Structures are given as C-alpha cells and as structure tokens.
Amino acid sequence: MNSEFEALEAKIDQVVALVHQLRAENEVLKNQIATAEAERLHLRSTMTAARERLEGLMDKLPEDA
C-alpha cells in the first residue's frame, strides 16, 4: 500500500513539473506572439508609407497620351 502511495506521489510530482514546464513555455510563446505582432504592425506601417510614396511619385509622372 505504501509503495502505491509513493508511485502516486511520483506521478503527481511529474504532473506538477509538467504543468510548470508548460506554463513557462506558454509564457515564452506569448512573448513571441507579442513580438511578432509588433513586428507585423511595424512592417504594415512601413509598407503603407512606401505605397504612399510610390503613389505620390506616380502622380508626378507624365501621362502618356
């Protein structure tokens, strides 16, 4: 009976360790998502500015008749 409790305790310890590991991994993934989202917003802003500059340059080009 005592060995069954020890085995159960060992399994519980493994589950607790796994929960801690998964929480840590989840935090890392949340940070990676936040970083990727910030980069996406920056790239979107850069692309919008580039598009606006190109449109401005195209407006200055003479039109072919």
Contacts in CASP RR format, 6 or more apart in sequence:
PFRMAT RR
TARGET T0000
AUTHOR 0000-0000-0000
METHOD contacts of the structure
MODEL  1
MNSEFEALEAKIDQVVALVHQLRAENEVLKNQIATAEAERLHLRSTMTAA
RERLEGLMDKLPEDA
END
